[in-house]
Amino acid sequence: MATLTNTAAHWANSTPAKTTTNNFLTRLSLWADEQAPNKTAWFLVSLIAQGVLFLPLPAVFMYYFHAPIVVLAITLALFFANIIAGMGGSGIKTLLGLLAVSVVTHVLMLLIFLI
């Protein structure tokens, strides 16, 4: 007489193949993770770029283009947010994100007051 055994099918235990999405956000996230050893350098680049390029903009905007005081508040808030994030030990994605937000914000302000 034959004995029946319950053996699990091998296909039931196999894991599905990993699918990787290769879009812009995943590539940007991977690039930011690769920049983690250079976190101090990115912090210094951020401070220098903001101190040299962006901090004088409110004075120019308010003196020549009669911009509201909100421009100064936005610039100082972004500058001090970068300082706090860099000295507070935030991750590289936070530092790069704040730098990108600051650049985009100041370019938009420049376009608004020049056009």
Beta strands, then each sheet from edge to edge (+ up, - down):
end
